[in-house]
């Protein structure tokens, strides 16, 4: 029985997206908007990565 990786790419995407978005928000003087865009971008990218992982498991 193989050990599965339980790390969620969506969760990691949110964390890194908010961090990068907040950093860009500091640069553009709007932290909340930057964090919001970063979180949404992180969710989208994380979901795409999870989809590719699940697609490989089915093959």
Secondary structure, DSSP 8 states (H G I E B T S, - for coil): --------HHHHHHHHHHHHHHHHHHHTT-HHHHHHHHHHHHHHHHHHHHHHHHHHHH-
